[in-house]
Amino acid sequence: MPEPGISTVDDTTGCTGATATATVDTGAGTGCERLLEEDLENNSLYQALETKYSLQHMAAEQELEAGLAGNEEAHLLKIPVGSAVLFTRRTTYTERNQPIEYARSLYRGNKYTIYMQMKREQVMP
């Protein structure tokens, strides 16, 4: 159960093999007190935060972890216990470096591809 002023949005999407929980501070003074009244099933959380609450997400830190589905994960993703899964945890920050979202996601290992592009900014002398 989230603490007062913290709202949690859950989303389980069977067709994509993912489940996610996003936690946003909606306490008094944040300006997001009415966030849960938004239609987040059909609209973007980030778009609502930016257009209605003037909170622009500018950076994020995300952690990926490979693992095996336990009973709960297998039930949520409709896969056998012990199947490969990918856990992610992400914190998103505003332009003032304030965290505005903490998200935990779970993906089926057979339906997720990680793509990374790496670029070196300069060559060391």
Secondary structure, 3 states (H helix, E strand, C coil): CCCCCEEEEEEEECCCCEEEEEEEECCCCCCCCCHHHCCCCCCCHHHHHHHCCCCCEEEEEEEEEEEECCHHHHHHHCCCCCCEEEEEEEEEEECCCCEEEEEEEEEEHHHCCCCCCCCCCCCCC
